[in-house]
Amino acid sequence: MQLHPPELATDLERRLLRGEHLTLFGPRGSGKSTLLTRLHSRFVAAGIPCAYSSVTTSLDDITRALERAYPGVLTEEVSRRAARSRLWMSADQHSGVLLLDHFAAVSNAMVSLLKRLHGRIAGVLTAVDVDDQRERSRIRRPSRYGAMSVRMPPTPTRQLRRLLYTLTGGLGLPPLAPGIEQKLLEAARGRPGWIVKGMELACEPRYWCEHGLLISTLCVDTEAAVRYRALDMLRPPP
């Protein structure tokens, strides 16, 4: 089920093919990752060099994405700096696209490499999790690495309702009472990922009692789970 506006994907695809650098802002669970993976499939199907990075917190994450976009470039037996130079030259000859999800911890080296990819060398789309204005104010300005901001729009309620019906039926959950359904849709605030996580949790017996679904507890736990999962992805491995 396609939940984001089809014109958004088309617009992003067109701009990335022009070599633009864009930053997609939106709350956790709003569908940014789903949108990036679908864009990746479209570019690959069209024969455009493209790579998707599920987490991007370091210079080497971007380098590895370039290696996946240009697998024919020999980078194993040279320094990472030399590898980046080789990858840049390949991108300069055959422009591609990088889709950098969960983009965070923007170092000077990351900014420098992204700036080198400007000029129709590579279109770059970074996705940044932003749940409130305070969080957005802590993020380094996208213009620092030459990107224009694009807001991830909320998914319309009617589409979230269809997703809710699909999930409850597919997971074997009982039909939701209208009041319960409305509370879930309000708590989701246009985020399909929130609905998916909420229905996964609703499969656990602890969220049910003899009177039905414990909706308040489920909503609180779903919000925590959506935020924790995204933050956990950014933690360095032990």
N, C-alpha and C positions, 0 to 999 in steps of 0.2 A: 504494500500500500504506500503510495507516494503522498507524504504529508506536507512537505514544503511546497510553496507555490512553484509551479513548473517554470514560470517566467524568471524566478530567481536563479535557478540552475542555468537556464539559457543565457541570462545576462552575465553571470559569473564566467561561464564557459567562453563567451565571446570576448570578454575583457581579458581573461587569462591568455587567450590565444594572441591577443595584441601585445602581450608582454607586460601587462599591468601587474603591480603588486598591491594586494588587497588584504585587509584584516577583517575577519568575520567575528563580530562580537555577539554574545548571547548567553543566556543563563545555562547552567548545567542541565542537561536533559532536554534541551530545546531542539535537538536534531542536527546539530552542526556536524558531528562525526558521520552520521548517516548521509548527509549531503555531500561531504567530502569523498566518501567511498563511492558514491554514485557518480560523482564527477570523474573520479579516477577510472572507473569502468568505461565511461564514455570516451575519455581521451585515449585509453589503451585500445579500445575498439576502432578508433579513428586512426591509429598508427602514430599518435603523438607521443614522444618520449615523456613519460610521466611517472611520478612516484608519490606514494602516500606514506607519511610518517605519523604513526599513532600517538607518539609523544615526542615533543621537540623542546628540549631544555639545554642543548649544548651545540657547539659548532660541529661536533662529530655526528650528531643526529642529522644535520643538514647535509653533511658530506655523504653519509650512508644513503640518504634519499637520492642524492645525485648519482651515486653508484648504481642504484636500482633503476634509475631512469635511463642511464647510459651503461648497460652491462657489458658492452664491448670494450670499454676503456680499461686498460690494464693499470690497476692501482695497488696490487698486493705487495709488490717488492720495492715500493718507493715510499718516501715519507708522506705523511698526511698532507703536508703543505704542497708537495709535488703532485699528489693525487688530486687535490683541489684545482691545481692549475690545469692538469690534463682534462679534468671534467669540465672546467670552464671553457676550454677551447672546443670541446665537443659540443657543448651547449651553444657556443657562439656560431658554430657551423650548422647546427640543426636544433633550432630552439625547442624548448620543452616546457613542462609545467611541474611545479612542486606544490604539493598539498600538505601543509605542516600543521597537524592537529595538536591540541593542548600545548600551544606555543607559550613558553614562559622562560624566566631567567635569561633575558636578552642581554648577552655580553657584547662588548665592543667588537670582538672577533666575529660574532654572529652578524652584527650590523654591517661590518665591513664586507663579509661575503655576500650578503643579500644585496648590498649596493652594487657589487660587481656584476650581479646577475641582471641588473637593469638594462634597458636599451634593446628590448626584443630578444634578449639572450634566454631568459626564462620567465614565464609568468609564475607568480608566487601567491598562494592563498594561505594565510595563517589563520587559525581558529583559536580564539581566546575566550576562556570562561569568565563571564562577568555577571554576578547575581545582583549587585547593587552599585550605586554611584560611588560609594566609598571604595569598593574593590576596583572599580574602573579607574579611579584617581590614582591608585597605586601602580597601575600598569604604565610602563614607559610608552610615550606617544608613538603610535605607528608611523607617523611622519619621520621619525628618527631613522627608520630603515626604509623610507620611501614608499610607505603603503597608505592607501586610502581606506577609511573605515566603512564597513558595510554592516548594518544591523540585521541580525537574524530575526525575522518576523515571527510572532507567535502563531502556532497552528490554530486555525479556526475551530471553534467548539464543535461544529458538526462533524469535522474529521476526527477529532479526539473521541467523540461519542461512537463513531464507527469503529475506531481502534479498540475502544473499551468493549464493545459488543463482540468483536472478533476474538479478543483475548479471553474474555470470560467463557465463551463457547469453546474455544480451543483448549483451555486449561481445565475444563470440566467444572467450572465454578457455577454456583446457582445464579439465576437471574438477579440483578441488583434492583432493589426498590428505587423508584424515581428520586426520592430524597437522598438516598445514598449515592446514586449516580451523580446527582447535581453537586454534592459536596466534593466528590472526587474530581470532577471537572473544574470546580472553582479552585481547589487546592493545586491542580496541575498548572494553572496559569499559562496555558498554551504550550506546555512542554510534553511532547509525546513520550520522551524517555522517562518522564515521571510516571506516566500511566503504565508503561511497560514494567517498571520496577515495582509499582504499587500492586499490580496484578500478580507478579511473581511472589511477593510477600503474602498476598491474600490466599495463596495456596497452603500456607502454614496454619495448622489448627489453632495456634495461640491467638490468632486474630478473629476467632469466632467464639460466640457464646450461644446460649439457648435462644437468645433474642435476635441473633443474626451477626452481621459484621461489626467489629469494634472500629468504627470508622475514624474516630479521633486518634486512636493509637496508631492505626494504619497510616494515616496521613503524616503524623509526626515521624514515624519510623521511615517512611518512604522518602521524606525530605532529607533526613539524615543520611540515608543510604545513597541517594543520588549525589549529594555533595561529597560524602566520604570516598566514594568510588573515584570520582574525578580527582580529588586531592591525593588519593593514594597512588594514582598513576604517576604523579609528578615527584613522588619520593624516590630518592636514589636507591638502587639495590643495596642490600647489606654486604 
